Amino acid sequence: MRKLMMIVFGLMALMLVAMPAYAQGGNASAGGGRDWAVPLASGLGIGIAAGLAGLGQGRVGGSACEAMARNPAARPAVQLALILGLAFIESLVLFTLVIIFAKVV
């Protein structure tokens, strides 16, 4: 296990050293056309954000239903926490969308 960790950390250090090579300026696209890497990466990013937010919202909803089933008297407090949690999760996806629009446009 220790050998594997050393290999992983060595690769991470190598990637950090190679980072300045990719930071050099130059022509954005060699063919003179539009560079499609940023829009494609943005689409992938919003897809990942939306998918993981959906999984998180499902877990929050399931946990809230379980909590209300165990203690029906605590329904108002659990429902308030549920709504706040879902709003926070959804706001993260909207922030991701805004950042992607700012980067692409």
Backbone as a chain_set.jsonl record, in Angstrom:
{"seq": "MRKLMMIVFGLMALMLVAMPAYAQGGNASAGGGRDWAVPLASGLGIGIAAGLAGLGQGRVGGSACEAMARNPAARPAVQLALILGLAFIESLVLFTLVIIFAKVV", "coords": {"N": [[0.821, -1.189, 0.0], [1.965, 1.18, 0.747], [3.844, 1.561, -1.25], [2.228, 1.976, -3.473], [1.007, 4.392, -2.734], [3.232, 6.076, -2.772], [3.826, 6.038, -5.486], [1.516, 7.248, -6.535], [1.644, 9.821, -5.332], [4.061, 10.643, -6.418], [3.405, 10.796, -9.163], [1.506, 12.841, -8.999], [3.142, 14.983, -8.196], [4.774, 15.157, -10.455], [2.882, 15.958, -12.339], [2.282, 18.514, -11.37], [4.688, 19.808, -11.797], [4.807, 19.816, -14.559], [2.862, 21.6, -15.203], [3.465, 24.449, -15.767], [4.337, 24.302, -18.417], [2.077, 24.002, -19.938], [0.911, 26.436, -19.581], [1.89, 28.388, -21.201], [1.607, 31.055, -23.525], [0.101, 31.466, -26.785], [-1.052, 30.503, -30.031], [-4.508, 30.006, -30.062], [-5.936, 28.101, -31.497], [-4.695, 25.964, -33.907], [-5.656, 25.601, -36.484], [-6.954, 27.911, -37.18], [-9.627, 28.082, -36.76], [-12.474, 27.943, -34.517], [-11.877, 27.29, -31.069], [-12.857, 24.386, -29.597], [-12.593, 23.194, -27.168], [-13.132, 24.441, -24.686], [-16.019, 24.948, -24.671], [-16.881, 22.246, -24.825], [-15.771, 21.13, -22.504], [-17.122, 22.677, -20.678], [-19.766, 21.852, -21.048], [-19.505, 19.204, -20.195], [-18.821, 19.718, -17.546], [-21.167, 20.961, -16.469], [-22.899, 18.881, -16.788], [-21.854, 16.942, -15.028], [-22.117, 18.375, -12.632], [-24.923, 18.702, -12.472], [-25.764, 16.033, -12.435], [-24.569, 14.978, -10.07], [-25.761, 16.696, -8.251], [-28.402, 15.881, -8.493], [-28.199, 13.282, -7.448], [-27.5, 13.963, -4.821], [-29.77, 15.417, -4.008], [-31.662, 13.4, -4.075], [-30.733, 11.767, -1.998], [-31.037, 13.538, 0.158], [-33.826, 13.917, 0.153], [-34.693, 11.265, 0.62], [-33.591, 10.792, 3.174], [-34.963, 12.721, 4.628], [-37.608, 11.8, 4.423], [-37.334, 9.388, 5.796], [-36.655, 10.352, 8.334], [-39.0, 11.752, 9.02], [-40.758, 9.631, 9.111], [-39.839, 8.187, 11.281], [-40.13, 9.972, 13.409], [-42.879, 11.541, 13.666], [-43.685, 13.88, 14.946], [-41.704, 15.71, 14.658], [-41.948, 16.769, 12.159], [-42.316, 19.486, 11.054], [-39.785, 20.741, 11.552], [-38.028, 19.023, 10.235], [-38.991, 19.242, 7.655], [-38.438, 21.924, 7.088], [-35.62, 21.884, 7.191], [-35.227, 20.145, 5.053], [-36.177, 21.634, 2.825], [-34.412, 23.83, 2.893], [-31.961, 22.496, 2.52], [-32.331, 21.375, -0.063], [-32.564, 23.734, -1.532], [-30.001, 24.845, -1.196], [-28.413, 22.913, -2.483], [-29.383, 23.068, -5.098], [-28.713, 25.689, -5.664], [-25.954, 25.553, -5.883], [-25.665, 24.211, -8.321], [-26.749, 26.129, -10.014], [-24.89, 28.194, -9.644], [-22.691, 26.972, -10.809], [-23.591, 26.874, -13.441], [-23.702, 29.63, -14.045], [-20.987, 30.31, -13.824], [-19.967, 28.774, -15.904], [-21.233, 29.933, -18.129], [-20.068, 32.462, -17.966], [-17.438, 31.812, -18.534], [-17.479, 30.648, -21.115], [-18.784, 32.44, -22.846]], "CA": [[0.0, 0.0, 0.0], [2.849, 2.339, 0.838], [4.462, 1.736, -2.557], [1.205, 2.57, -4.329], [0.853, 5.798, -2.339], [4.408, 6.799, -3.252], [3.673, 6.197, -6.93], [0.463, 8.241, -6.77], [2.154, 11.144, -4.989], [5.08, 10.981, -7.404], [2.711, 11.236, -10.372], [0.907, 14.151, -8.736], [4.228, 15.961, -8.219], [5.175, 15.304, -11.847], [1.858, 16.762, -13.006], [2.419, 19.903, -10.94], [5.882, 20.35, -12.438], [4.519, 19.982, -15.975], [1.813, 22.596, -15.372], [3.88, 25.675, -16.467], [4.498, 24.085, -19.848], [0.777, 24.213, -20.569], [0.457, 27.8, -19.322], [2.5, 29.316, -22.13], [0.69, 31.639, -24.493], [0.283, 31.013, -28.157], [-2.252, 30.475, -30.844], [-5.538, 29.205, -29.404], [-6.201, 26.932, -32.337], [-3.744, 25.983, -35.013], [-6.361, 25.634, -37.758], [-7.569, 29.201, -37.411], [-11.044, 28.012, -36.421], [-12.835, 28.13, -33.116], [-11.4, 26.259, -30.152], [-14.048, 23.739, -29.047], [-12.285, 22.518, -25.91], [-13.803, 25.086, -23.553], [-17.448, 24.603, -24.632], [-17.084, 20.832, -24.522], [-15.481, 20.938, -21.087], [-18.205, 23.319, -19.922], [-20.911, 20.938, -21.093], [-19.201, 18.086, -19.312], [-18.874, 20.212, -16.166], [-22.549, 21.159, -16.011], [-23.498, 17.544, -16.696], [-21.405, 16.342, -13.775], [-22.721, 19.121, -11.527], [-26.348, 18.391, -12.397], [-25.924, 14.635, -12.043], [-24.254, 14.817, -8.654], [-26.787, 17.391, -7.473], [-29.57, 14.999, -8.482], [-27.947, 12.23, -6.458], [-27.563, 14.579, -3.494], [-31.157, 15.736, -3.689], [-32.328, 12.136, -3.777], [-30.341, 11.341, -0.642], [-31.66, 14.455, 1.128], [-35.25, 13.587, 0.213], [-34.856, 9.967, 1.28], [-33.302, 10.943, 4.594], [-36.052, 13.484, 5.238], [-38.762, 10.898, 4.55], [-37.031, 8.447, 6.876], [-36.723, 11.078, 9.609], [-40.404, 12.035, 9.325], [-41.414, 8.369, 9.44], [-39.417, 7.782, 12.624], [-40.63, 10.903, 14.415], [-43.832, 12.423, 12.991], [-43.84, 15.154, 15.649], [-40.642, 16.612, 14.217], [-42.155, 17.03, 10.737], [-42.029, 20.858, 10.599], [-38.349, 21.022, 11.566], [-37.399, 18.221, 9.182], [-39.409, 19.799, 6.375], [-37.672, 23.158, 6.899], [-34.259, 21.485, 6.845], [-35.294, 19.565, 3.716], [-36.305, 22.698, 1.833], [-33.155, 24.573, 2.884], [-30.939, 21.649, 1.905], [-32.566, 21.299, -1.507], [-32.255, 25.041, -2.113], [-28.547, 25.003, -1.242], [-27.881, 22.022, -3.52], [-29.752, 23.611, -6.401], [-27.966, 26.93, -5.89], [-24.615, 25.194, -6.355], [-25.763, 23.92, -9.748], [-26.95, 27.404, -10.706], [-23.601, 28.892, -9.632], [-21.878, 26.309, -11.827], [-24.099, 27.323, -14.736], [-23.281, 31.022, -14.238], [-19.545, 30.312, -14.067], [-19.741, 28.227, -17.247], [-21.616, 30.964, -19.11], [-19.056, 33.523, -17.932], [-16.205, 31.313, -19.139], [-17.653, 30.327, -22.522], [-19.215, 33.615, -23.645]], "C": [[0.868, 1.256, 0.0], [3.502, 2.623, -0.526], [3.477, 2.387, -3.532], [1.016, 4.051, -4.012], [2.039, 6.633, -2.836], [4.333, 7.022, -4.767], [2.638, 7.264, -7.246], [0.969, 9.64, -6.467], [3.263, 11.59, -5.941], [4.467, 11.46, -8.704], [2.062, 12.6, -10.186], [1.971, 15.242, -8.766], [4.692, 16.205, -9.647], [4.167, 16.149, -12.622], [1.945, 18.233, -12.613], [3.631, 20.562, -11.578], [5.605, 20.637, -13.908], [3.502, 21.087, -16.236], [2.291, 23.875, -16.082], [4.055, 25.49, -17.966], [3.185, 24.312, -20.584], [0.273, 25.637, -20.41], [1.035, 28.81, -20.295], [1.471, 29.799, -23.133], [0.948, 31.097, -25.883], [-1.037, 31.08, -28.888], [-3.274, 29.54, -30.198], [-5.867, 27.953, -30.21], [-5.335, 27.028, -33.586], [-4.439, 26.117, -36.367], [-7.007, 26.972, -38.067], [-9.055, 29.217, -37.088], [-11.282, 28.238, -34.943], [-12.317, 26.973, -32.262], [-12.618, 25.672, -29.43], [-13.795, 23.083, -27.699], [-13.056, 23.127, -24.739], [-15.306, 24.806, -23.546], [-17.718, 23.14, -24.316], [-16.822, 20.54, -23.05], [-16.57, 21.565, -20.221], [-19.453, 22.446, -19.908], [-20.714, 19.733, -20.202], [-19.298, 18.504, -17.843], [-20.292, 20.391, -15.658], [-23.269, 19.824, -15.926], [-23.122, 16.851, -15.4], [-22.061, 17.04, -12.59], [-24.197, 18.769, -11.361], [-26.58, 16.951, -11.944], [-25.651, 14.411, -10.566], [-25.25, 15.563, -7.759], [-28.065, 16.561, -7.406], [-29.408, 13.861, -7.486], [-28.049, 12.786, -5.033], [-28.982, 14.907, -3.078], [-31.949, 14.474, -3.38], [-32.002, 11.638, -2.382], [-30.977, 12.23, 0.421], [-33.144, 14.13, 1.275], [-35.515, 12.268, 0.918], [-34.616, 10.047, 2.781], [-34.404, 11.716, 5.309], [-37.295, 12.615, 5.419], [-38.552, 9.904, 5.689], [-37.134, 9.124, 8.245], [-38.166, 11.377, 10.0], [-41.159, 10.761, 9.68], [-41.047, 7.912, 10.852], [-40.011, 8.67, 13.711], [-41.587, 11.889, 13.742], [-44.002, 13.78, 13.675], [-42.804, 16.17, 15.19], [-40.776, 16.996, 12.746], [-41.865, 18.466, 10.334], [-40.532, 21.182, 10.55], [-37.632, 20.266, 10.454], [-37.747, 18.794, 7.814], [-38.665, 21.099, 6.079], [-36.232, 22.837, 6.506], [-34.198, 20.891, 5.442], [-35.321, 20.657, 2.654], [-35.03, 23.521, 1.748], [-32.044, 23.77, 2.208], [-31.097, 21.552, 0.403], [-32.256, 22.619, -2.189], [-30.752, 25.256, -2.22], [-27.932, 24.129, -2.335], [-28.177, 22.591, -4.901], [-28.998, 24.904, -6.694], [-26.538, 26.641, -6.346], [-24.62, 24.877, -7.842], [-25.955, 25.212, -10.537], [-25.678, 28.231, -10.725], [-22.667, 28.288, -10.67], [-22.295, 26.763, -13.216], [-23.651, 28.749, -15.034], [-21.786, 31.085, -14.55], [-19.238, 29.784, -15.467], [-20.126, 29.241, -18.316], [-20.594, 32.094, -19.132], [-17.777, 33.085, -18.626], [-16.348, 31.123, -20.644], [-17.947, 31.568, -23.342], [-18.236, 34.738, -23.553]], "O": [[0.553, 2.253, -0.651], [3.687, 3.78, -0.905], [3.86, 3.25, -4.322], [0.88, 4.87, -4.921], [1.859, 7.77, -3.271], [4.731, 8.076, -5.263], [2.853, 8.096, -8.128], [0.751, 10.558, -7.258], [3.39, 12.778, -6.235], [4.948, 12.427, -9.295], [2.064, 13.423, -11.101], [1.728, 16.32, -9.308], [4.977, 17.344, -10.015], [4.55, 16.962, -13.464], [1.705, 19.108, -13.445], [3.6, 21.758, -11.871], [6.123, 21.614, -14.449], [3.302, 21.472, -17.388], [1.567, 24.36, -16.951], [3.927, 26.459, -18.715], [3.183, 24.766, -21.728], [-0.71, 26.01, -21.051], [0.695, 29.991, -20.217], [0.579, 29.054, -23.541], [1.905, 30.358, -26.112], [-2.011, 31.653, -28.4], [-2.942, 28.414, -29.83], [-6.054, 26.875, -29.648], [-5.27, 28.074, -34.231], [-3.871, 26.687, -37.298], [-7.566, 27.136, -39.151], [-9.681, 30.275, -37.141], [-10.39, 28.672, -34.214], [-12.324, 25.819, -32.691], [-13.328, 26.393, -28.729], [-14.704, 22.471, -27.139], [-13.575, 22.398, -23.893], [-15.837, 24.451, -22.494], [-18.679, 22.824, -23.615], [-17.566, 19.788, -22.422], [-16.902, 21.042, -19.157], [-20.117, 22.318, -18.88], [-21.644, 19.29, -19.529], [-19.79, 17.75, -17.003], [-20.593, 20.01, -14.526], [-24.152, 19.647, -15.086], [-23.969, 16.241, -14.747], [-22.512, 16.383, -11.651], [-24.669, 18.561, -10.243], [-27.489, 16.683, -11.158], [-26.418, 13.729, -9.885], [-25.548, 15.122, -6.649], [-28.738, 16.541, -6.375], [-30.346, 13.512, -6.768], [-28.62, 12.146, -4.15], [-29.359, 14.7, -1.924], [-32.818, 14.486, -2.508], [-32.876, 11.148, -1.666], [-31.407, 11.741, 1.466], [-33.662, 14.074, 2.39], [-36.445, 12.159, 1.717], [-35.347, 9.443, 3.566], [-34.744, 11.412, 6.453], [-37.96, 12.689, 6.452], [-39.475, 9.615, 6.451], [-37.641, 8.533, 9.198], [-38.525, 11.272, 11.173], [-42.102, 10.804, 10.469], [-41.872, 7.311, 11.54], [-40.353, 8.197, 14.795], [-41.162, 12.955, 13.296], [-44.426, 14.738, 13.03], [-43.018, 17.374, 15.328], [-39.823, 17.496, 12.149], [-41.197, 18.661, 9.318], [-40.067, 21.827, 9.61], [-36.733, 20.805, 9.809], [-36.904, 18.83, 6.918], [-38.3, 21.349, 4.93], [-35.686, 23.452, 5.59], [-33.225, 21.106, 4.719], [-34.561, 20.601, 1.687], [-34.602, 23.879, 0.651], [-31.277, 24.313, 1.413], [-30.114, 21.635, -0.333], [-31.74, 22.631, -3.306], [-30.273, 25.79, -3.22], [-27.023, 24.57, -3.038], [-27.309, 22.592, -5.774], [-28.678, 25.185, -7.849], [-25.972, 27.413, -7.12], [-23.68, 25.234, -8.553], [-25.382, 25.369, -11.616], [-25.401, 28.908, -11.716], [-21.931, 29.013, -11.339], [-21.446, 27.01, -14.073], [-23.259, 29.048, -16.162], [-21.366, 31.827, -15.437], [-18.343, 30.296, -16.14], [-19.413, 29.391, -19.308], [-20.284, 32.628, -20.197], [-17.098, 33.906, -19.243], [-15.408, 31.416, -21.382], [-17.402, 31.726, -24.435], [-18.444, 35.79, -24.159]]}, "num_chains": 1, "name": "protein.A"}
